[in-house]
Amino acid sequence: MSNKTRLLAGVEVPETPIVSAAIDLAQRHCDPYLFNHSMRSWLFAVVLASQRNEAYDPEVLAVSVVLHDIGLSDAFNGPRRFEVEAADAVRAFAQERGMTQRQLQLIWDGVALNSTPSICLYKETEVSLCTRGIGADWGGFGYENIPPRLAQSILEAYPRLRMKQRFAADVCGLIRSRPQTTYDNFARDFGERFVPGYQPPSMVDVLMNAPFEE
């Protein structure tokens, strides 16, 4: 990997062919609000890592975070959970560009598990940072640890563009089109609050109705 870097909204980030390609892919296929969310999340992750002096693979982190929501775009839409559709697509993107099997696994885990912090935060540094950066931008988790002037610079470079409302609308659209992918994850909360007629099965019922006598 090249050691070449650049400053982006006041944050030093790698400037390599695969990072540039990932940014280009996200910008071409994601709505502007979603692209900006991905870029802010990446920059927040880099800042959070620097505060703890954490060692990590900067290309793995960049590719994982910048492309983590690509499964919400039309080009990468599919029948499974959007995180899994994205993880497979991003892994293929990275494999085509010569990343190692170890890097590919970290990328897949970071993308697929980014919305499951109860697991992701306890995995490898790159995978954990993926969720921490995304969580800071999505729900403000750990946002207080971002220096205010740096946070403002990032928000000015990549404005939110009504992210709360637009992300909620995208998730509700996903719930309407393939509800079976939302029953065991965060999307369920959006369905129960915003989508009339949404009826996820109870895992208690699944257990109690299992085909066993006891």
N, C-alpha and C positions, 0 to 999 in steps of 0.2 A: 504494500500500500504506500502511496506517495505521502510524504509529510507535508504537502502543500495545504495551507489553510487560508481561510478568509474570515473577515468579520461580517456577521449577519445580525443586524439589529443590536450591535454591541457585543455579540457572543462569538467567540472563536470556534469555527466548525471546520471539518475537513472539506477540502475542495478536490475531489477525485472524480474520475469518470462515472463510477457507479452511483455516487451520491448525486451528481448532476443529472444522471439518467433517471434516478428515482424521483427527484423533484420534478423533472419534466413530465414523467408519467403521471404523477399525482395531479399536476396542474392541468394536463390535457383531459383527464377523465373525471376528476372530482369537481363538484360545484365549488364556486369560489369560497363560500363560507367553510366548506369541509377541507379544502386545501389549506386555508389559513389556520384552521384548527390543528391540522397535522403539523404545519410548520411551527406554530407556537409550542405545541407539545414537544417537538424535537428540541427546540431551543431551551425550553424549561428543563427537559431531561438533562441536557448538557450542563446547565447551570447547577442543578441539584447534584450532579455527579462531582462537579468541581468543588463544591462546598465540603464534600466528604473525602475529597482526594481519591475517588474511586477509580481503579484501573478497569478499562473496558475497551472493547473493539469499536472504534468510532464509526466505521462503515456499517457494521451490523446494527448499531443503534440507529443510525440515520435511516437506513433502508427500512427497518422495522417500523419506526414511528411515522416517517413521512408517508408510508404506504399502508398504514394499519387499517384505514377505513375505506380502502378501494373497493371492498366488497359491497359497499352501498351504491356504487356507480353502475350505470346500465351495462357498461362493457364487461364487468366482472360479476354480474348478478348470477345467481344460481339457486338450486333447490335446497341447499344446506344452510346452516347458520352463516350469516354474512362474514363473521370472523374467520370461519373455516374456508369459505370461498376466497377471501383475501389472503389467508395464510398460504394456500396452495399456489395462488397466482404470484405472490411475492417470492416464494421459494423458487418457482420456475424462473422468474425474472433474475434472481440472484445466481441461480445455477448456470444460466446462459452466459453469465458474465464471469464465471470461473471461481466463484466462492467455494470454500471447502465444505465438506459434509458437516463439520462441526459448526461452521458459520450458518449453514442452511438450517440446521436444527434449532439454533438459537433464534434465527429469524422467524421460523415457523411458530415456535413457542411464544415469542413475543407478540406476534400478531394474533394468533388464535386465542391466547389467554389474556389479552390486554384488558378485557372487561371482567376478569375474574381475579380481583386482587387478593382474595383469600388464598389463592394458590400462587399466582404470578409473583407476588412480592417475596416469596421464599425460594425462588429459583435463582438461576445465575444472574450476575450483575446486569448484563445487557437486557435480560428479560424483565427483571425487576425495574430497571430504569425506564423501560418502555412504558410500563403501567404507571410509574410515578410521574413521568412527564405528561402522559395523557390525562391522568387523574387530576393533576394540577390545573390543567386547562378546562377539563370537562366539568368537574365538580368542585374545584378549588381546594382539593386535597393537597396539603403541603404548600399551597400558594403563598402562605405567609413567610415561607423561607426564601422566596425570590426577592432579591433587593428591589425596592420600589422603583428606582430610576430605570433599572434594567427591565423590569416588568412593563413599565410604561413604554419603553423603547420597542419592545417586542409587540405590544398591543398596537402601537402606532404603525409599525411596519406591516403587521398582519391583523387588521381589525376583525372584530368578532362577527360583524354582518348578521346580527340577530340569530346567533348560533343556537341559543336555547330553543327558540320557537321552530327554527328550521330543522334542527336535529330531531326534535320531538315529532315533527311532521313526517320526516323520513322514516323514523322507527315505526310510527303508526301505519305508514304505507306498507312497510315490510310485514307488520302484523296482519294486515288485511290480505296480503297476497300469499303469505306462507306462514300461517299462525303456528304450525307444528314446530317451527324452528325457534319459537320464543318462549316455550313453556317453562324451561329450566334455567332462565337467565334474566338479566336486568330488563330486557324488553317486556317481560311479563308485567312489570309495574306500569309501563306506559299503556299496555293493552287494557288493564283493569281500570285505569283512570280515564282514558280518552277514547277507547274504541267500543262503541255499543255492540252488545252481543258477543263480546269476547269471553270465552268460557274455557280457561285452561284446566286440564285435569288435575285433581289432587293426588299428590304422591302418597298420601295416606290411603286413598282408595286403591291405588295401584298395588300397594303392599297387601291390603286386606283382601283384595280380589285375586291375589296370586293363586295359581292352580294347585294348592296343597291343602291337605285336610286340616292340619293344625293351624 
